[in-house]
Amino acid sequence: MVLNGSIILTNKTFGVRLFLFLLICFAYQSTMLKTFTSRFSNVARRSLQQRHFGGLTRIGSAAPAFSCDALVGDEFKTISLDDYKGQWLVLFFYPLDFTFVCPTEITQFNDRAGEFADLNTAVVGASIDSKFVHKAWANTPRTEGGLGAMSIPLLADVTKKVGTDYGAMLGDNGFTCRATYIIDPAQTLRHMSFNDPPVGRNVDEILRTLQGYQYSDSNPGMVCPVGWTPKKKAMSVAKSSEYFAEMN
């Protein structure tokens, strides 16, 4: 009986140990599955953000650094974000050279570059076309859909790195949307906007937005309400009630 009891006790002990072992294995596998699922989910979410929601670029974050070949005037040069430290920068992406809406935007940005310069602001365009295609387009008369002589640089982002870093790529199409960025002298992103290719931008609105940020930076406590222009009244945050009473 003692021997049998010992055997029975041993069997019970083995069964308990086996149960505990299986329980530990299950808990470990469950933990690993949760960890893998969480990591996979985070990677997938970041990938989705990169492809469709401006990547990891955010308002108030540092503008992604770049160094890229460009057409500058009628020459090829390498320009970088560092070249624009201490001044404002409007960086705009457009889909492709030798297209339709694009030359109407680029030529207006180019022709109004002096207005931006008066605001201590440089203007740089960018697409995934090569510098050679840029030059061929600039050598094409405007009457034939070309750009004519250019004064603003055009980045040749053939590797698509700049467009990807800025979140400007249009899904899986291989080119960028009409993405616009305003970068301040500290190289912080202050404005981002994105147009689907069929509709062009409004250069007046980009100038107005730029002026608004410059005014607000120069006048702490002042903000720019809807439709604000330099000729219209701004709002004091401390005295907003006075503004509302006057304007309504």
N, C-alpha and C positions, 0 to 999 in steps of 0.2 A: 504493500500500500504506500509505503514511504517512497519507494522507487517510482511507482506509478504517479504519486503526487508530485514528485520532482519532475517527472516527465511532463505532466500536465502544466505545472508551474512554468517550466522552460518553454513549452509551446505558447502559453499565454504571453510570456515576456517577449518571445520572438514576434508574436502577432502585434503587440503594442509597438515594438520598435519598428516593424515594417510599416505600420500605419503612420507613425511619426515621420519616418523617412519619406513616404509618399506625399505626406502633407507638406513637408518642407520643399520637396521637388515641385509640387504644384504651385506653392507660394512664390518660389524663385522664378518659375516660368511665367507666372502671371505678372510679376514685377518687370521682368525683361520685356514682355510683350507690351506693357504699358509704356516703358521707356522708349522702345523702338517706335511705337505708334506716335508718341509725342514728338520724337525727333523727326520722324518722317513728315508729320503734319506741319511742323515748323518749317522744314525745308520746302515743302510744297507751298506753304503760305508765302514764304519769302520769294519763291519762284514766281508765283502769281503776281505778287506786288511788283517784282522786277519787270514782268512782261506787260502789265496792264494798268498799274496804278502809280507810275512815277518812281518805280524802284524803291530805294531806301532814301531818296532825296526828299527832304522835308523843308517847309518854310521855317526859317530861323536856324537851319543847319548850315554848316560850311558848304560852299559850292564845290562840287567835285573838281579836283585839279585835272587839267588836261594839257597836253603838248601835242600839236598836230600840224601837219603840212597845210598850207593855205595859199590861196591866190590873194595877193596884196597888191592892188594896182594892176600892173601887168607883169609882176614878178612872183616867183614862188619863194615862200619863206616858212619857217616854223614859228608858230606863235603859241603862247601858253597863257593860262589864267594868270600866272604871276606877272605877266606884262601889264596887267590892268590894276595892280594894287594901287590903292590911293585914289581911285576914281570909280564912278559907277559904270556898270556894263549891262547892256541889253544884248543877250545872246538868244538868237532865234534860229530854230531848225525849220526846214521846209522839206517836202518829200523828195523831189528829184529835179535835176536840170532838164532843160528843154521840154518843159511841160506847160501848163496853161495859167493857173492862178498864180503860181510861184513868181514869175517875172513881174507881175503887177505889184506884189508885195516887196520884192527885193529892190526894185528900182525906186519905190517910194522911200523905203528905209535909206537907200543910198542918197537920194536927192535931198532928204531932210536930215542928213547926218550933221549938218551945221547946227541945227536946232538942238540936237542932242549934245553936241560938243559945247554949246553955250551953257549946258547944265552939267558940265564936267562928266560927260557920259560918252563912252565908246559904244559902237554898234558892231556886232559880229554875226554873220550868218553862217549856217552849217548845213551840210547834207552828206549823204553817203557817196556822192560822186567823187571822182578823182580830181586832182588839181588841173589835169590836162583838159578834162571835160568842162570844168569851170572856165578855163581860159577860152576854150572854143566858144562857149556860150557868151562870154563877155565880148568876144570879137564878132558876135552876130548882132546886127542892127536891131534896135527896139522895134522898128517897123516890121521885122520878120520874127518877132517873138523872142529876140535876144535881150541881153542886159545892157549892151553898150559899155562904155568906159565905167569902171567901178572904182570907188574910193574906199568902201568898207571891205574888210577881209571876208573871205568865204572859206571856212574850214573844209578840208577834204577828208571827211571821216570815213575812209574806205574800210577800216576795220570794224566800224560801228561801235567802237569802245566809248567814244564821247556820248553818242546818242543813248547807249545802254546805261552808262553811268548816270545820265541825267533823266533816265526814264522816259525818253522821247520816242523810242521805237514804237511803231504802230503794229502791235501784236506780232504776228508771224509773217508780216508782209515783206520784211527785209529793208524797209525804209522808215523814215520818221514821219510823225504827224506834224502839224504846225504848232510846235511847242515854243513858248516864249518865257524867258527868265530875266528877272531884274536882280542884279547882284550889286550889293553896296560896296563902298570903298574898303570895308573890312573883309570883303569876299564872303558875306553872308547872304543866303538866298532870301529875298524879300517878296518875290512874286513869281508864281508859276501859272501858266494857262495853256490849255491844249485845244486845238481845233482839229476836227476831222478834215481831210483834204479838200472837200468841195467848197468850203467857205473860207475866204481870206480874212486876215486880221485888219484891225483899224489902228493905223499908226497914231492917229490923234489920241485914241484911248490909252495907248502905251505911254505916250508923252504925258498925258494927264496923270496916270497912275504913278509914273516916275516923279513928277512934280509933287504929288501928294506925299510920297514917302520922304522926299527931301524937305518939304515944308514941316512935316511932323517931327522929323529928326532935329530940325533947327529951332523948333518951337515946342519944347517939352510941355506936355499937358494939353496940347492942341491936337485935334483929330479932324479928319476930312469927311464930312457927311456925303450922302448920295449926290452925285452930279457936281461935286466940288471942282472948281477950277481956281487958278490963282487970282481971278477977279471976283470970286465969290467968298462969302463969309465962312470961316472955319468955326469949329465948335470947341469951346473950352470944357474939358471934362469936369472941372470944378464948378462951372457955371452952366451946365447943360440945360437946366430948367429955364434960364433966360433965353437960350437959343430956341427951345421948343415954344416958348411963349411968343417970341417974335416971329417965328417962321410959320406958325399954324394959326 
